[in-house]
Amino acid sequence: MNIIDISKPLLTTVEYPGDPETRLDTVRSIEKGDECNLSAVYACVHTATHADAPCHFLDGGETIEEVDLSKYIGQCTVIEVPPGVITGEYVNRYFPKKCSRLLIKGDAQSFFMESAAYEAVDTGICLIGTDADSVGKSGNQIKPHKAFLQNGVAILENLDLSKVEPGDYYLIAPPVKMGAIDGAPVRAILIDDYILWNRVTLD
């Protein structure tokens, strides 16, 4: 089984502009005479690889612990798109028509317009993932988020797809069970021999 880690490290990934800075505190240290090493982390739940809950942009939307976990686990397709704005026309021409989970490899510089988000929703996806820090470009991120979230499409952001070739994989990326909040960190992985998983009916 070949596992590809597509997660970015929480402690060293640059925060989204305006989000709080990530901090690591050493609580106990064996080197300093303590019986164990113990650390505490302060971070925004939308830093590094993470999942957005509907309530991140929708008043009264589902919290991260309420989102159906099956959306984050199953067969997926990785496609490569050019950096820039993804339009509805581009989605119609180049996006796969039968795909449950779609991951966008765009050198962390590809962002959905609202129209593109709705067109992607119409393909029947249950999850959209991107290697960018947001599905929508800064200054125009709210509408694409709402288009996905209000239609039940789960969102993964800040994936590391730098070593992933376009194609079909098996995705495992459940969010950390944080409680009734707007998002959570994710340890996302791809398995490239996903057919093996399909044989044991895990999808």
VENURLIN-V308198 format. One record per run of one state. SS is the DSSP state (@ for helix, = for strand, . for the rest). FROM is the first residue (numbers start at 1). LEN is the number of residues. If there is no record, write none. Layout:
# VENURLIN-V308198
((SS FROM LEN) (SS FROM LEN))
This chain:
# VENURLIN-V308198
((. 1 2) (= 3 3) (. 6 17) (= 23 6) (. 29 1) (@ 30 3) (. 33 5) (= 38 5) (. 43 7) (= 50 3) (. 53 1) (@ 54 3) (. 57 12) (@ 69 4) (= 73 8) (. 81 3) (= 84 3) (. 87 1) (@ 88 7) (. 95 6) (= 101 5) (. 106 4) (= 110 3) (. 113 1) (@ 114 9) (. 123 4) (= 127 4) (. 131 11) (@ 142 8) (. 150 4) (= 154 4) (. 158 9) (= 167 6) (. 173 2) (= 175 1) (. 176 7) (= 183 4) (. 187 2) (= 189 3) (. 192 2) (@ 194 6) (. 200 4))
